[in-house]
Amino acid sequence: MDSPADILAANGPLAARVDGFAPRPEQQAMAEAVAQALDDKAVLVAEAGTGTGKTFAYLVPAMLSGRKIIISTGTRNLQDQLFHRDVPVVREALAVPVSVALLKGRANYLCLHRLGLAEESTFASRQQARLIHRIRDWALRTRSGDIAECADIDENDPVWPQVTSNRDNCLGQECPDYEDCHLMQARRAAQAADIVIINHHLLFADMALREEGIGELLPQADAFIIDEAHQLPETASGFFGEAITGNQILELARDVREEYLREINEGEGPVPAAEALEKATKDLRLALGEAGERREWSAYAGRKAVKAAIDTLADALIDLESELAPLSERAKGLENTHRRCTELGERFARLTGPTPEGHIHWLEIHKRSFTLHLTPMNVAPAFREQMQALGAAWIFTSATLAVGERFEHFTEQLGLDAVRTAKWDSPFDYRRQSVLYVPEGLPQPNDPGYTDALLDAALPVLEASRGRAFLLFTSHRALREAAERLAVETDYTLFVQGEAPRGELVSRFRRTERALLLGTSSFWEGVDVRGDALSCVIIDRLPFASPGDPVLKARIERLKEEGVNAFMDYQLPRAVIALKQGAGRLIRDRQDRGVLMVGDPRLVEKPYGRLFLDSLPPMTRTRKLEVVQRFFRLIEAGELPLATEAAS
């Protein structure tokens, strides 16, 4: 059998199958390293720069291996892309009888039981009624039940939680629709498949269940391939901790009413207790104050109004549990709500009580809800234990794992020992394709006039690029200030984060001439715009996380106690990875040309700026506006901008 490198060669089967396929030595080398790690049951940490083709580099050896493999991606969109686009291409080219299944978390599948409940409930609006009827029409046609198929209803629409299940409200084998359950059908397909494509949230949900001794969501596997692995430490923090949301409690109250009216409906029953719980939850949200940033729980827990609201909510959970106890034997739906009420009461007590050793206790206040968190100070021990228990080969890959040439920042966060590391740079010719521009004369980022000064420097760049730019900000405040000024001073079409779902904004940006897209953290990665639609990326400042963030603050304090330089060993590497992600939006293809402007003068003035520069692709660098303007003139003229021509 041909080696993975041979298959990815100029005369290999993929070249014959994929239009425009070009062999890349980096891709071939990565494929060989992945194959070797699978054979040796090893742990491989591999950075593959943009354009390497890492997806084919791990799919080819995975499909040739004959092993049961789980591939985890960063998002559901990447899952769908891998399953529907990339897998069929590679499988057809290799002509191997490999079965592949797509498995998502339960909230991504239509629940027939909850759809029935929703149809029998009182609709909050005509719009909601119309959406439920459209979902019922789709339910009669779908085979998978994956809500991503229902394209005419946004995946983030608030109607979906009413017709999908979660771990709290799923009836399991007691559900009357269990045999037709889309989620169970997907899990059975995953058990039988050779390769299963999941996302990181599902991977950690499975690990959390195993840690609790409850069960498992995923089949046993010989290997795990983790794409977009740079997201793993943050995702792990959420799943190895504990949380409760106001919406979970409100959902319980709503389900109690609907299940009681559907299954018993004799007098008021538990309905008044459910309504009291709903009111207590909303009162706690009001007592917490305005929606805002993440804060330490200790900043709120001592407030008199908050303490009173907590006590009232705790009592309301106890009262509802008492009402449900005698009814739980009469109906499965009420038995489920009784169990949920008990579990939520216990969790609420833990999350409003003393902070356990080794955890960070913090709070998020949303517009209409709240989330209380207990997050582990260090996820490495739990993750390492789960890896060892699973006993498989592990491949971690991303375009942004290394800081400079080193991987310790990533491996230490996850407790990875005895790892193989490899780094393949992008095959793109960044010196010819791009310019890194750091304007002269900007104030320090903490200056009150910094955002205005940044925009003063950005406007002539945007004029030279004719719009066609992403403006990426490190704060919502700076984004709002920029959007307000650009709307007044320019005639560009603005697409601003928050005005529509991210995918819709990006799609509209692609189709619009002289457009600007403004976003914060969620737009720094996972956004792929190729060709002339995007010619410029402007980053307002180096993306250091807010020192007021409760999780970051606690971890910094712990590192300092341990004698570690928290800035150099934790904050700086995180910022480097984030800047690499933002910069990666610019050049997505061999034909792309563009300018990356970073406004922050610390990039060239501070000693640590060298680490950022060394971690970025080898773009032509300048501090002169006229170099940027000349670069764009060369592009407009159809001339290939050589590095020597663009350099200052």
C-alpha positions as CSV (number, residue, x, y, z in Angstrom):
1,M,0.0,0.0,0.0
2,D,1.2,3.5,-0.8
3,S,2.4,5.6,2.1
4,P,0.4,8.7,3.1
5,A,3.1,10.9,1.5
6,D,2.7,9.0,-1.8
7,I,-1.0,9.5,-1.7
8,L,-0.5,13.2,-1.3
9,A,2.1,13.4,-4.0
10,A,1.7,15.0,-7.4
11,N,0.8,11.7,-9.0
12,G,-1.2,10.4,-6.1
13,P,-5.0,9.6,-6.1
14,L,-5.9,13.0,-4.4
15,A,-4.2,14.9,-7.2
16,A,-6.4,13.1,-9.7
17,R,-9.6,13.7,-7.6
18,V,-9.2,17.3,-6.4
19,D,-9.2,20.2,-8.9
20,G,-6.1,22.4,-8.4
21,F,-4.4,20.0,-6.0
22,A,-0.8,20.9,-5.5
23,P,1.6,18.6,-3.5
24,R,2.9,20.3,-0.4
25,P,6.0,18.8,1.4
26,E,4.6,20.1,4.7
27,Q,1.4,18.2,4.2
28,Q,3.2,15.0,3.3
29,A,5.5,15.3,6.3
30,M,2.6,15.8,8.6
31,A,0.7,12.8,7.2
32,E,3.8,10.6,7.8
33,A,4.1,11.9,11.4
34,V,0.4,11.3,12.1
35,A,0.7,7.7,10.6
36,Q,3.7,7.0,12.8
37,A,1.9,8.3,15.9
38,L,-1.1,6.1,15.2
39,D,1.2,3.1,14.7
40,D,3.1,3.8,17.9
41,K,0.1,4.8,20.0
42,A,1.9,8.0,20.7
43,V,1.0,11.6,21.6
44,L,1.8,14.0,18.8
45,V,1.4,17.8,19.1
46,A,1.7,19.4,15.7
47,E,1.4,22.9,14.4
48,A,0.6,23.2,10.7
49,G,0.5,26.7,9.3
50,T,-2.3,28.0,7.2
51,G,-2.3,26.4,3.8
52,T,-0.5,23.2,4.9
53,G,-3.7,21.2,4.3
54,K,-3.7,19.6,7.8
55,T,-7.2,18.1,7.3
56,F,-6.1,15.8,4.4
57,A,-2.8,15.3,6.3
58,Y,-4.6,13.5,9.1
59,L,-7.6,12.1,7.2
60,V,-5.4,10.1,4.8
61,P,-3.5,8.2,7.5
62,A,-6.6,7.9,9.6
63,M,-8.5,6.2,6.8
64,L,-5.6,3.9,5.9
65,S,-5.0,2.9,9.5
66,G,-7.8,0.4,9.9
67,R,-8.4,1.7,13.4
68,K,-11.4,3.1,15.3
69,I,-10.7,6.8,15.4
70,I,-12.5,9.8,16.9
71,I,-11.8,13.2,15.3
72,S,-12.7,16.2,17.3
73,T,-13.1,19.7,15.8
74,G,-13.5,23.1,17.4
75,T,-17.1,23.9,16.3
76,R,-20.2,22.3,14.8
77,N,-19.6,24.2,11.6
78,L,-16.2,22.6,11.2
79,Q,-17.7,19.2,12.0
80,D,-20.2,19.6,9.2
81,Q,-17.5,20.8,6.8
82,L,-15.3,17.8,7.6
83,F,-18.1,15.3,7.3
84,H,-19.9,16.6,4.3
85,R,-17.0,18.0,2.3
86,D,-13.6,16.7,3.2
87,V,-14.3,13.1,4.2
88,P,-16.2,12.1,1.0
89,V,-13.3,13.5,-1.1
90,V,-10.6,11.5,0.7
91,R,-12.6,8.4,1.0
92,E,-13.4,8.4,-2.7
93,A,-9.8,9.1,-3.7
94,L,-8.5,6.3,-1.4
95,A,-11.3,3.9,-2.4
96,V,-11.3,2.4,1.1
97,P,-14.5,0.9,2.7
98,V,-14.3,3.2,5.8
99,S,-17.6,4.1,7.5
100,V,-17.8,7.6,9.0
101,A,-20.4,9.0,11.4
102,L,-21.2,12.5,12.6
103,L,-22.1,12.8,16.2
104,K,-23.1,16.1,18.0
105,G,-24.3,16.9,21.5
106,R,-27.9,16.2,22.3
107,A,-29.0,19.8,21.9
108,N,-28.3,19.6,18.2
109,Y,-31.0,16.9,17.6
110,L,-34.7,17.4,17.4
111,C,-36.5,15.8,20.4
112,L,-39.8,14.4,19.2
113,H,-41.1,14.2,22.8
114,R,-40.3,17.9,23.5
115,L,-41.7,18.9,20.1
116,G,-45.0,17.3,21.2
117,L,-44.9,19.3,24.4
118,A,-44.2,22.5,22.6
119,E,-47.1,21.9,20.2
120,E,-49.5,21.5,23.2
121,S,-48.2,24.5,25.1
122,T,-49.5,28.1,25.0
123,F,-47.5,30.0,22.4
124,A,-45.8,33.2,23.5
125,S,-46.4,34.7,20.1
126,R,-47.7,34.1,16.6
127,Q,-44.1,33.9,15.4
128,Q,-43.3,31.2,17.9
129,A,-46.3,29.2,16.7
130,R,-45.2,29.6,13.1
131,L,-41.7,28.3,13.9
132,I,-43.1,25.3,15.8
133,H,-45.3,24.4,12.8
134,R,-42.3,24.7,10.5
135,I,-40.3,22.5,12.7
136,R,-43.1,19.9,12.7
137,D,-43.1,20.0,8.8
138,W,-39.3,19.5,8.8
139,A,-39.6,16.7,11.4
140,L,-41.7,14.7,8.9
141,R,-38.9,14.9,6.3
142,T,-35.6,14.7,8.2
143,R,-33.7,11.4,8.7
144,S,-31.0,12.7,11.0
145,G,-32.9,15.2,13.1
146,D,-29.8,17.4,13.1
147,I,-31.2,21.0,13.5
148,A,-28.4,22.3,11.2
149,E,-30.5,20.7,8.3
150,C,-33.4,23.1,9.1
151,A,-31.8,25.9,7.2
152,D,-34.7,28.4,7.3
153,I,-34.5,28.7,11.2
154,D,-31.3,30.0,12.7
155,E,-29.5,27.5,14.9
156,N,-29.4,30.2,17.7
157,D,-33.1,30.9,17.6
158,P,-34.7,30.6,21.1
159,V,-37.2,28.2,19.7
160,W,-34.7,25.3,19.5
161,P,-34.3,24.7,23.3
162,Q,-38.0,24.1,23.4
163,V,-37.8,21.2,20.9
164,T,-34.4,19.7,21.8
165,S,-33.4,17.9,25.0
166,N,-30.5,18.4,27.4
167,R,-29.0,16.1,30.1
168,D,-31.5,17.5,32.7
169,N,-34.8,17.0,30.8
170,C,-34.1,13.9,28.7
171,L,-36.4,11.0,29.7
172,G,-33.9,8.4,28.4
173,Q,-35.3,4.9,27.9
174,E,-38.6,6.0,29.6
175,C,-39.3,8.4,26.7
176,P,-42.3,7.4,24.6
177,D,-40.4,8.3,21.5
178,Y,-37.2,6.5,22.5
179,E,-37.2,4.1,19.6
180,D,-37.4,7.0,17.1
181,C,-35.0,9.2,19.0
182,H,-32.6,11.0,16.6
183,L,-29.9,11.3,19.2
184,M,-29.9,7.6,20.0
185,Q,-29.8,6.8,16.3
186,A,-26.8,9.0,15.9
187,R,-25.0,7.4,18.9
188,R,-25.7,3.9,17.5
189,A,-24.3,4.9,14.2
190,A,-21.2,6.2,16.0
191,Q,-20.7,3.0,17.8
192,A,-20.7,1.1,14.5
193,A,-18.5,3.5,12.5
194,D,-14.8,3.3,11.9
195,I,-14.3,7.1,12.2
196,V,-16.5,9.4,14.3
197,I,-16.5,13.1,13.9
198,I,-17.3,15.1,17.1
199,N,-16.6,18.5,18.5
200,H,-14.6,19.5,21.6
201,H,-17.7,20.1,23.7
202,L,-18.9,16.6,23.2
203,L,-15.4,15.2,23.9
204,F,-15.3,16.9,27.3
205,A,-18.9,16.1,28.1
206,D,-17.9,12.5,27.6
207,M,-14.9,12.9,29.8
208,A,-16.9,14.7,32.5
209,L,-19.4,11.8,32.6
210,R,-16.6,9.2,32.8
211,E,-15.0,11.2,35.7
212,E,-18.4,11.2,37.6
213,G,-18.8,7.5,37.0
214,I,-22.1,8.1,35.3
215,G,-21.4,6.5,31.9
216,E,-20.1,7.6,28.5
217,L,-21.3,9.3,25.4
218,L,-18.5,8.1,22.9
219,P,-17.5,4.7,21.7
220,Q,-14.1,3.2,22.7
221,A,-11.4,4.3,20.2
222,D,-7.9,3.4,19.2
223,A,-7.0,7.1,18.5
224,F,-8.2,10.6,19.0
225,I,-7.3,13.3,16.5
226,I,-7.9,16.8,17.9
227,D,-8.2,19.6,15.3
228,E,-8.2,23.2,16.4
229,A,-6.5,21.9,19.5
230,H,-5.5,25.4,20.8
231,Q,-9.1,25.7,22.0
232,L,-8.8,22.7,24.3
233,P,-7.6,24.2,27.6
234,E,-10.4,26.8,27.7
235,T,-13.1,24.2,26.8
236,A,-11.7,21.8,29.4
237,S,-12.0,24.4,32.1
238,G,-15.8,24.6,31.6
239,F,-16.4,20.8,31.5
240,F,-14.2,19.8,34.4
241,G,-15.9,22.4,36.6
242,E,-19.6,23.0,37.5
243,A,-22.1,25.6,36.5
244,I,-25.8,26.5,36.9
245,T,-27.8,29.0,34.8
246,G,-30.9,30.9,35.5
247,N,-32.3,29.6,32.2
248,Q,-31.9,26.0,33.5
249,I,-34.1,26.8,36.5
250,L,-36.7,28.7,34.4
251,E,-36.8,25.8,32.0
252,L,-37.5,23.4,34.9
253,A,-40.4,25.6,36.0
254,R,-41.9,25.7,32.5
255,D,-41.5,21.9,32.1
256,V,-43.2,21.3,35.4
257,R,-46.3,23.3,34.3
258,E,-46.4,21.6,30.8
259,E,-45.9,18.1,32.1
260,Y,-48.5,18.5,34.8
261,L,-51.1,19.9,32.5
262,R,-50.4,17.2,30.0
263,E,-50.2,14.2,32.2
264,I,-52.5,14.9,35.3
265,N,-54.2,18.3,35.2
266,E,-56.2,17.9,38.4
267,G,-56.4,21.3,40.0
268,E,-53.4,23.6,40.4
269,G,-51.0,20.9,41.6
270,P,-47.3,22.1,41.5
271,V,-48.1,25.0,39.2
272,P,-48.0,27.7,41.9
273,A,-44.7,26.4,43.2
274,A,-43.3,26.4,39.7
275,E,-44.4,30.0,39.2
276,A,-42.9,30.9,42.6
277,L,-39.6,29.4,41.4
278,E,-39.8,31.3,38.2
279,K,-40.3,34.6,40.1
280,A,-37.5,33.8,42.5
281,T,-35.1,33.2,39.6
282,K,-36.0,36.5,37.9
283,D,-35.7,38.3,41.2
284,L,-32.1,37.0,41.7
285,R,-31.3,38.1,38.2
286,L,-32.5,41.6,39.1
287,A,-30.6,41.6,42.4
288,L,-27.4,40.9,40.6
289,G,-27.6,44.2,38.7
290,E,-26.8,45.1,35.1
291,A,-25.4,42.7,32.6
292,G,-21.7,43.0,32.2
293,E,-18.4,41.3,32.5
294,R,-17.4,38.2,34.3
295,R,-16.7,38.9,38.0
296,E,-15.7,37.0,41.1
297,W,-18.7,35.6,43.0
298,S,-17.4,37.1,46.2
299,A,-18.1,40.6,44.8
300,Y,-21.8,39.7,44.8
301,A,-22.4,37.0,47.4
302,G,-22.1,39.4,50.3
303,R,-24.7,41.9,49.1
304,K,-27.8,41.9,51.2
305,A,-30.2,41.9,48.3
306,V,-28.4,39.0,46.6
307,K,-28.2,36.9,49.8
308,A,-32.0,37.4,50.3
309,A,-32.7,36.4,46.7
310,I,-30.5,33.3,47.0
311,D,-32.4,32.2,50.1
312,T,-35.7,32.7,48.4
313,L,-34.6,30.8,45.3
314,A,-33.2,27.9,47.4
315,D,-36.5,27.7,49.4
316,A,-38.5,27.8,46.1
317,L,-36.5,24.8,44.8
318,I,-37.2,22.9,48.1
319,D,-40.9,23.8,47.9
320,L,-41.3,22.6,44.3
321,E,-39.4,19.4,45.1
322,S,-41.9,18.7,47.9
323,E,-44.8,19.3,45.5
324,L,-43.4,17.0,42.9
325,A,-42.4,14.1,45.2
326,P,-45.9,12.5,45.5
327,L,-46.6,13.1,41.8
328,S,-43.4,11.6,40.4
329,E,-44.9,8.1,40.7
330,R,-47.9,9.0,38.5
331,A,-46.1,10.2,35.4
332,K,-42.7,9.7,33.9
333,G,-42.4,13.4,32.8
334,L,-43.0,14.5,36.4
335,E,-40.6,11.9,37.7
336,N,-38.0,13.5,35.5
337,T,-38.8,17.0,36.7
338,H,-38.6,15.8,40.3
339,R,-35.1,14.4,39.8
340,R,-34.1,17.6,38.0
341,C,-35.4,19.8,40.8
342,T,-33.5,17.8,43.4
343,E,-30.2,17.9,41.3
344,L,-30.6,21.7,40.6
345,G,-31.3,22.4,44.3
346,E,-28.1,20.5,45.3
347,R,-26.1,22.2,42.6
348,F,-27.4,25.7,43.4
349,A,-26.4,25.1,47.1
350,R,-22.9,24.2,46.0
351,L,-22.6,27.1,43.7
352,T,-23.8,29.7,46.2
353,G,-21.8,28.1,49.1
354,P,-18.1,28.2,50.1
355,T,-15.5,28.0,47.3
356,P,-13.9,24.5,47.2
357,E,-10.1,24.3,47.4
358,G,-8.5,24.5,44.0
359,H,-11.5,26.1,42.3
360,I,-12.4,29.6,40.9
361,H,-15.8,30.9,41.9
362,W,-17.2,33.4,39.4
363,L,-20.3,34.8,37.8
364,E,-21.6,35.9,34.5
365,I,-24.6,38.2,34.3
366,H,-26.5,38.1,31.0
367,K,-29.3,40.3,29.8
368,R,-32.1,38.0,31.1
369,S,-30.1,35.3,32.9
370,F,-27.0,34.5,34.9
371,T,-24.5,31.7,35.2
372,L,-22.7,30.7,38.4
373,H,-19.4,28.8,37.8
374,L,-16.9,26.7,39.8
375,T,-13.9,26.3,37.5
376,P,-10.8,24.2,38.3
377,M,-7.7,26.3,38.9
378,N,-5.8,23.7,36.9
379,V,-7.3,21.2,34.4
380,A,-4.1,19.3,33.7
381,P,-4.5,16.6,36.3
382,A,-8.1,15.8,35.2
383,F,-7.3,15.8,31.5
384,R,-4.2,13.7,31.9
385,E,-6.1,11.1,34.0
386,Q,-8.8,10.9,31.3
387,M,-6.2,10.5,28.5
388,Q,-4.5,7.7,30.4
389,A,-7.7,5.9,31.1
390,L,-8.7,6.0,27.4
391,G,-5.3,4.5,26.5
392,A,-5.2,5.6,22.9
393,A,-3.0,7.5,20.4
394,W,-3.5,11.3,20.6
395,I,-2.8,13.8,17.8
396,F,-3.3,17.5,18.7
397,T,-3.1,19.9,15.8
398,S,-3.8,23.5,14.9
399,A,-2.3,26.4,13.0
400,T,-1.6,28.1,16.4
401,L,-0.1,25.9,19.1
402,A,3.5,27.1,19.3
403,V,4.9,30.3,20.9
404,G,8.0,30.9,18.9
405,E,9.2,27.4,18.4
406,R,8.1,26.0,21.7
407,F,5.0,24.1,22.7
408,E,5.3,24.1,26.5
409,H,2.5,26.6,26.9
410,F,0.0,24.2,25.4
411,T,1.4,20.9,26.7
412,E,1.6,22.1,30.3
413,Q,-1.9,23.4,30.4
414,L,-3.2,19.9,29.5
415,G,-0.6,17.9,31.5
416,L,0.8,16.2,28.4
417,D,4.0,14.2,29.1
418,A,6.3,12.3,26.8
419,V,5.0,14.0,23.7
420,R,6.3,14.3,20.2
421,T,6.2,17.8,18.7
422,A,6.4,19.0,15.2
423,K,5.9,22.3,13.4
424,W,5.4,22.9,9.7
425,D,5.3,26.5,8.5
426,S,2.8,27.7,6.0
427,P,3.7,27.1,2.3
428,F,2.4,30.5,1.4
429,D,5.0,33.1,0.3
430,Y,4.1,35.7,2.9
431,R,6.9,38.1,2.0
432,R,5.4,38.5,-1.5
433,Q,1.8,38.2,-0.5
434,S,1.6,40.4,2.5
435,V,2.8,43.4,4.5
436,L,2.8,43.8,8.3
437,Y,2.3,47.5,9.0
438,V,2.8,49.0,12.5
439,P,2.0,52.8,12.2
440,E,4.4,55.3,13.7
441,G,3.4,57.8,16.3
442,L,0.4,56.0,18.0
443,P,0.0,56.5,21.7
444,Q,0.1,53.6,24.2
445,P,-3.1,51.5,24.3
446,N,-4.0,52.8,27.7
447,D,-4.2,56.4,26.4
448,P,-7.8,57.7,26.5
449,G,-7.5,58.8,22.9
450,Y,-6.0,55.6,21.6
451,T,-9.0,54.3,19.6
452,D,-9.3,57.7,17.8
453,A,-5.6,57.7,17.0
454,L,-5.9,54.1,15.7
455,L,-8.7,55.1,13.4
456,D,-6.8,58.2,12.2
457,A,-4.0,55.8,11.1
458,A,-6.4,53.2,9.7
459,L,-8.5,55.5,7.4
460,P,-5.8,56.0,4.8
461,V,-5.1,52.3,4.8
462,L,-8.8,51.6,4.3
463,E,-8.8,54.1,1.4
464,A,-5.9,52.3,-0.2
465,S,-7.5,48.9,0.2
466,R,-10.9,50.2,-0.9
467,G,-12.5,48.9,2.3
468,R,-12.5,45.1,2.0
469,A,-11.2,44.9,5.6
470,F,-11.7,43.2,8.9
471,L,-11.2,45.4,12.0
472,L,-10.6,43.2,15.0
473,F,-10.9,44.7,18.5
474,T,-10.0,43.5,21.9
475,S,-13.0,45.1,23.6
476,H,-16.6,45.8,22.8
477,R,-16.2,49.4,23.9
478,A,-13.5,50.0,21.2
479,L,-15.6,48.3,18.6
480,R,-18.6,50.5,19.4
481,E,-16.5,53.7,19.3
482,A,-15.0,52.7,15.9
483,A,-18.4,51.7,14.4
484,E,-19.9,55.1,15.4
485,R,-17.0,57.0,13.9
486,L,-16.7,55.0,10.7
487,A,-20.4,55.2,10.1
488,V,-20.1,59.0,10.1
489,E,-16.8,59.6,8.4
490,T,-16.8,56.9,5.6
491,D,-19.1,55.6,2.9
492,Y,-18.1,51.9,3.5
493,T,-20.8,49.4,4.2
494,L,-20.4,48.3,7.8
495,F,-21.1,44.9,9.2
496,V,-20.8,45.0,13.0
497,Q,-20.7,42.1,15.4
498,G,-24.0,41.7,17.2
499,E,-26.2,43.0,14.4
500,A,-26.7,39.5,13.0
501,P,-25.3,36.0,13.5
502,R,-21.6,35.7,12.7
503,G,-22.0,33.5,9.7
504,E,-24.6,35.8,8.1
505,L,-22.3,38.9,8.7
506,V,-19.4,37.1,7.0
507,S,-21.5,36.0,4.1
508,R,-22.9,39.5,3.5
509,F,-19.4,40.9,3.8
510,R,-18.1,38.6,1.1
511,R,-20.9,39.7,-1.3
512,T,-20.5,43.5,-0.7
513,E,-18.0,45.8,-2.3
514,R,-16.3,48.4,-0.2
515,A,-17.3,46.7,3.0
516,L,-15.8,46.6,6.5
517,L,-16.5,43.9,9.1
518,L,-16.0,44.9,12.8
519,G,-15.7,42.2,15.4
520,T,-14.2,41.2,18.8
521,S,-12.9,37.9,20.1
522,S,-15.2,35.5,18.3
523,F,-14.2,36.9,14.9
524,W,-10.5,36.4,15.5
525,E,-10.7,32.7,14.5
526,G,-12.8,30.4,12.4
527,V,-13.6,33.1,9.8
528,D,-12.4,32.2,6.3
529,V,-12.7,34.8,3.5
530,R,-10.6,34.2,0.4
531,G,-9.8,36.3,-2.6
532,D,-10.3,40.0,-3.2
533,A,-13.2,40.3,-0.8
534,L,-10.7,40.6,2.1
535,S,-7.5,42.6,1.5
536,C,-6.8,44.1,4.9
537,V,-6.9,43.1,8.5
538,I,-6.6,45.7,11.2
539,I,-6.0,44.7,14.8
540,D,-6.4,47.4,17.4
541,R,-4.0,46.2,20.1
542,L,-2.1,43.1,21.3
543,P,-4.8,40.7,22.6
544,F,-3.8,40.4,26.3
545,A,-6.8,39.0,28.2
546,S,-8.4,41.4,30.6
547,P,-6.6,41.3,34.0
548,G,-10.0,41.7,35.7
549,D,-11.3,38.4,34.3
550,P,-11.9,36.2,37.4
551,V,-10.5,33.0,36.0
552,L,-7.4,34.7,34.6
553,K,-6.9,36.7,37.8
554,A,-7.1,33.7,40.0
555,R,-4.7,31.7,37.9
556,I,-2.2,34.6,37.8
557,E,-2.3,34.8,41.6
558,R,-1.8,31.1,41.9
559,L,1.2,31.2,39.6
560,K,2.7,34.1,41.5
561,E,2.3,32.1,44.8
562,E,4.2,29.2,43.1
563,G,7.1,31.6,42.1
564,V,6.2,31.6,38.4
565,N,6.4,34.7,36.2
566,A,2.8,34.8,35.3
567,F,3.2,37.4,32.6
568,M,6.0,35.7,30.7
569,D,4.8,32.1,31.2
570,Y,1.0,32.5,31.0
571,Q,-0.4,35.9,29.9
572,L,2.2,36.5,27.1
573,P,1.9,33.1,25.4
574,R,-1.9,33.3,25.5
575,A,-1.7,36.7,23.8
576,V,0.7,35.4,21.2
577,I,-1.6,32.6,20.2
578,A,-4.5,35.0,20.0
579,L,-2.6,37.4,17.7
580,K,-1.6,34.5,15.5
581,Q,-5.3,33.6,15.2
582,G,-6.3,37.1,14.2
583,A,-3.4,37.5,11.8
584,G,-4.4,34.2,10.2
585,R,-7.6,35.8,8.8
586,L,-5.6,37.6,6.1
587,I,-3.9,35.1,3.9
588,R,-6.1,32.1,3.3
589,D,-5.0,31.1,-0.2
590,R,-1.9,31.2,-2.5
591,Q,-3.5,33.9,-4.5
592,D,-4.4,36.2,-1.6
593,R,-2.7,39.5,-1.1
594,G,-3.1,41.9,1.8
595,V,-2.0,44.1,4.6
596,L,-2.0,43.3,8.3
597,M,-2.0,46.5,10.4
598,V,-1.4,46.1,14.1
599,G,-1.8,49.5,15.8
600,D,-0.2,48.6,19.1
601,P,3.2,50.3,19.4
602,R,4.3,47.7,22.1
603,L,4.8,45.3,19.2
604,V,8.0,47.1,18.2
605,E,8.8,49.0,21.3
606,K,8.7,46.4,24.1
607,P,11.2,43.6,24.4
608,Y,8.4,41.0,24.5
609,G,7.2,42.3,21.1
610,R,9.9,40.1,19.6
611,L,8.1,37.0,20.7
612,F,4.9,38.2,18.9
613,L,6.9,39.0,15.7
614,D,8.8,35.7,15.7
615,S,5.5,33.8,16.0
616,L,3.8,35.6,13.1
617,P,4.3,34.5,9.5
618,P,7.4,36.1,7.8
619,M,5.5,39.0,6.2
620,T,7.3,42.0,4.8
621,R,7.4,44.6,7.6
622,T,7.1,48.3,7.5
623,R,6.2,51.4,9.6
624,K,5.6,53.6,6.5
625,L,2.1,54.3,5.2
626,E,3.5,55.0,1.7
627,V,4.8,51.4,1.5
628,V,1.3,50.1,2.3
629,Q,-0.2,52.4,-0.4
630,R,2.3,51.3,-2.9
631,F,1.6,47.6,-2.1
632,F,-2.1,48.1,-2.9
633,R,-1.3,50.1,-6.1
634,L,0.8,47.1,-7.3
635,I,-2.1,44.8,-6.6
636,E,-4.6,47.0,-8.4
637,A,-2.2,47.2,-11.4
638,G,-2.0,43.4,-11.5
639,E,1.7,43.3,-10.8
640,L,3.1,40.6,-8.5
641,P,4.3,42.5,-5.4
642,L,7.8,41.2,-4.7
643,A,9.2,41.5,-1.2
644,T,12.0,43.8,-2.5
645,E,9.5,46.1,-4.0
646,A,7.3,46.3,-1.0
647,A,10.0,46.6,1.7
648,S,10.7,49.9,3.3
